[in-house]
Amino acid sequence: GLMGTVADAALAAGGEVIGIIPQSLKDAEIGHPGLTRLEVVDGMHARKARMAELSDGFIALPGGLGTLEELFEVWTWGQLGYHSKPLGLLEVNGFYSKLNDFLDHLVAERFVRAPHRAMLQINESPSELIATMAEWKPAVAPKWVDREPK
């Protein structure tokens, strides 16, 4: 899949690739055999916690439900102050354009504060996305949206 393709490209470029996989998926022989290091954990919750611990930041590529679930969970962790790491979305051929519109709708409807929306850096260029994320500073804003618009 896409994760394997990205891992292969990173390895071919001389990069280090650490995989975190639940035992159940390793048993199903889904793990990548050529990684720099493959850590096996008890389940998906432990996988996400370990990936967050090892990461300097987070970038979501086009993907399905698992990608969205991980994106929103790590974003929520940042909103709650559990981490202060940058979060990016690589926009490929308009894949996330409707999600981007919906996220703006959440702000307009006052379900999400603008500083929390701005936590997600979005760019079509991988290098520009990484540069933007490198300069990103966490916003200080209360989680809860005021009852009355200001």
Sine and cosine of phi, psi and omega as CSV:
sin_phi,cos_phi,sin_psi,cos_psi,sin_omega,cos_omega
0.00,0.00,-0.20,-0.98,-0.04,-1.00
-0.89,0.45,-0.65,0.76,0.02,-1.00
-0.87,0.49,-0.65,0.76,0.03,-1.00
-0.92,0.40,-0.62,0.78,0.03,-1.00
-0.90,0.43,-0.69,0.72,0.03,-1.00
-0.90,0.43,-0.69,0.73,0.03,-1.00
-0.87,0.49,-0.71,0.71,0.01,-1.00
-0.87,0.49,-0.68,0.73,0.00,-1.00
-0.91,0.42,-0.66,0.75,0.02,-1.00
-0.90,0.43,-0.67,0.74,0.03,-1.00
-0.90,0.43,-0.67,0.74,-0.01,-1.00
-0.90,0.43,-0.47,0.88,0.02,-1.00
-1.00,0.05,0.09,1.00,0.03,-1.00
1.00,0.01,0.19,0.98,-0.02,-1.00
-0.99,0.14,0.21,-0.98,0.07,-1.00
-0.99,-0.17,0.71,-0.70,0.01,-1.00
-0.78,-0.62,0.87,-0.49,0.03,-1.00
-0.94,-0.33,0.82,-0.57,0.04,-1.00
-0.97,-0.26,0.58,-0.81,0.07,-1.00
-0.83,-0.56,0.85,-0.52,-0.10,-1.00
-0.68,-0.73,0.67,-0.74,0.11,-0.99
-0.93,0.37,0.52,-0.85,-0.01,-1.00
-0.81,0.58,-0.64,0.77,-0.05,-1.00
-0.88,0.47,-0.60,0.80,0.04,-1.00
-0.97,0.24,-0.55,0.83,0.07,-1.00
-0.91,0.42,-0.65,0.76,0.04,-1.00
-0.88,0.47,-0.50,0.86,0.03,-1.00
-0.99,0.10,0.11,0.99,0.05,-1.00
0.88,0.48,0.66,0.75,0.02,-1.00
-1.00,-0.09,-0.28,0.96,-0.06,-1.00
-0.91,0.42,0.47,-0.88,0.03,-1.00
-0.99,0.13,0.84,-0.54,-0.09,-1.00
-0.98,0.22,-0.25,0.97,-0.14,-0.99
-0.95,-0.31,0.30,0.95,-0.06,-1.00
-0.95,0.31,0.34,-0.94,0.09,-1.00
-0.87,0.50,-0.69,0.73,0.03,-1.00
-0.47,-0.88,0.67,-0.74,0.06,-1.00
-0.84,-0.55,0.89,-0.45,0.04,-1.00
-0.98,-0.18,0.73,-0.68,0.02,-1.00
-0.97,-0.25,0.78,-0.62,-0.03,-1.00
-0.84,-0.55,0.11,-0.99,-0.10,-0.99
-0.95,0.31,-0.54,0.84,-0.06,-1.00
-0.24,-0.97,-0.08,-1.00,-0.06,-1.00
-0.91,0.41,-0.60,0.80,0.02,-1.00
-0.89,0.46,-0.69,0.72,0.03,-1.00
-0.91,0.41,-0.58,0.81,0.03,-1.00
-0.88,0.48,-0.76,0.65,-0.04,-1.00
-0.91,0.41,-0.64,0.77,0.02,-1.00
-0.90,0.44,-0.66,0.75,-0.01,-1.00
-0.93,0.36,-0.65,0.76,0.04,-1.00
-0.89,0.46,-0.66,0.75,0.01,-1.00
-0.90,0.43,-0.62,0.78,0.02,-1.00
-0.90,0.44,-0.65,0.76,-0.06,-1.00
-0.99,0.15,-0.33,0.94,-0.15,-0.99
-0.99,0.12,0.56,-0.83,0.16,-0.99
-1.00,-0.04,-0.31,0.95,0.00,-1.00
-0.12,-0.99,0.04,-1.00,-0.11,-0.99
-0.71,-0.70,0.75,-0.66,0.08,-1.00
-0.78,-0.62,0.80,-0.60,0.08,-1.00
-0.99,-0.16,0.77,-0.64,0.13,-0.99
-0.99,-0.10,0.15,-0.99,0.09,-1.00
-0.81,0.59,0.67,-0.74,-0.04,-1.00
-0.17,-0.99,-0.13,-0.99,-0.06,-1.00
-0.97,-0.26,-0.55,-0.84,-0.10,-1.00
-0.87,0.49,-0.66,0.76,0.00,-1.00
-0.89,0.46,-0.66,0.75,0.04,-1.00
-0.88,0.47,-0.74,0.68,0.00,-1.00
-0.89,0.45,-0.66,0.75,-0.01,-1.00
-0.89,0.47,-0.71,0.70,0.00,-1.00
-0.93,0.38,-0.64,0.77,0.04,-1.00
-0.86,0.52,-0.79,0.62,-0.07,-1.00
-0.93,0.36,-0.55,0.84,0.03,-1.00
-0.92,0.39,-0.73,0.69,-0.02,-1.00
-0.93,0.36,-0.52,0.85,0.07,-1.00
-0.91,0.41,-0.70,0.71,0.05,-1.00
-0.89,0.46,-0.65,0.76,0.04,-1.00
-0.86,0.51,-0.65,0.76,0.04,-1.00
-0.91,0.41,-0.68,0.73,0.02,-1.00
-0.86,0.51,-0.62,0.78,-0.02,-1.00
-0.99,0.14,-0.07,1.00,0.03,-1.00
1.00,0.09,0.27,0.96,0.03,-1.00
-0.96,0.28,-0.37,0.93,0.11,-0.99
-0.48,-0.88,0.26,-0.97,0.07,-1.00
-0.77,-0.64,0.74,0.67,-0.03,-1.00
-0.98,-0.21,0.54,-0.84,-0.02,-1.00
-0.94,0.34,0.45,-0.89,-0.05,-1.00
-0.76,-0.65,0.79,-0.61,-0.04,-1.00
-0.78,-0.63,0.42,-0.91,0.05,-1.00
-0.80,-0.60,0.88,-0.47,0.03,-1.00
-1.00,0.08,0.93,-0.36,-0.01,-1.00
-0.99,0.11,0.91,-0.41,-0.03,-1.00
-0.89,-0.46,0.91,-0.41,0.06,-1.00
0.79,0.61,0.62,0.78,0.05,-1.00
0.96,0.28,0.22,0.98,-0.08,-1.00
-0.82,0.58,-0.67,0.74,-0.08,-1.00
-0.98,-0.20,0.22,0.97,-0.08,-1.00
-0.88,0.47,-0.66,0.75,0.00,-1.00
-0.94,0.33,-0.57,0.82,0.08,-1.00
-0.91,0.42,-0.68,0.73,0.03,-1.00
-0.85,0.53,-0.70,0.71,0.05,-1.00
-0.87,0.49,-0.68,0.74,0.00,-1.00
-0.91,0.42,-0.63,0.78,0.03,-1.00
-0.88,0.47,-0.64,0.77,0.08,-1.00
-0.90,0.43,-0.60,0.80,0.06,-1.00
-0.88,0.47,-0.64,0.77,0.04,-1.00
-0.86,0.51,-0.63,0.78,0.04,-1.00
-0.93,0.37,-0.73,0.69,-0.01,-1.00
-0.86,0.50,-0.57,0.82,0.01,-1.00
-1.00,0.05,0.06,1.00,0.06,-1.00
0.90,0.44,0.55,0.84,0.15,-0.99
-1.00,-0.06,-0.31,0.95,0.01,-1.00
-0.69,-0.73,0.69,-0.72,0.07,-1.00
-0.97,0.24,0.54,-0.84,0.00,-1.00
-0.83,0.56,-0.67,0.74,0.02,-1.00
-0.89,0.45,-0.52,0.85,0.04,-1.00
-0.96,0.27,-0.58,0.81,0.08,-1.00
-0.89,0.45,-0.62,0.78,-0.04,-1.00
-0.95,0.31,-0.13,0.99,0.05,-1.00
-0.90,0.43,-0.48,0.88,-0.04,-1.00
-1.00,0.00,0.94,-0.35,0.05,-1.00
-1.00,0.09,0.74,-0.67,-0.04,-1.00
-0.81,-0.59,0.74,-0.67,0.02,-1.00
-0.39,-0.92,0.48,-0.88,0.05,-1.00
-1.00,0.09,-0.31,0.95,-0.04,-1.00
-0.98,-0.21,0.86,-0.51,0.03,-1.00
-0.83,0.56,-0.69,0.72,-0.04,-1.00
-0.93,0.38,-0.63,0.78,0.04,-1.00
-0.93,0.36,-0.60,0.80,0.05,-1.00
-0.88,0.47,-0.71,0.70,0.01,-1.00
-0.90,0.44,-0.65,0.76,0.02,-1.00
-0.90,0.44,-0.68,0.73,0.03,-1.00
-0.90,0.45,-0.67,0.74,0.00,-1.00
-0.91,0.41,-0.59,0.81,0.00,-1.00
-0.90,0.43,-0.50,0.87,-0.01,-1.00
-1.00,-0.05,-0.16,0.99,-0.07,-1.00
-0.90,0.44,0.65,-0.76,0.09,-1.00
-0.84,-0.54,0.68,-0.73,-0.01,-1.00
-0.90,0.44,0.65,-0.76,0.05,-1.00
-0.99,0.14,0.56,-0.83,0.10,-1.00
-0.96,-0.26,0.96,-0.29,0.00,-1.00
-0.49,-0.87,0.62,-0.78,0.07,-1.00
-0.90,0.45,0.51,-0.86,-0.03,-1.00
-0.92,0.40,-0.63,0.77,-0.18,-0.98
-0.99,0.15,0.64,-0.77,0.03,-1.00
-1.00,0.07,0.68,-0.74,0.03,-1.00
-0.87,0.48,0.46,-0.89,0.04,-1.00
-0.93,0.37,-0.61,0.79,-0.04,-1.00
-0.96,-0.27,0.69,-0.73,0.07,-1.00
-0.92,0.39,0.52,-0.85,0.00,-1.00
-0.94,-0.33,0.00,0.00,0.00,0.00
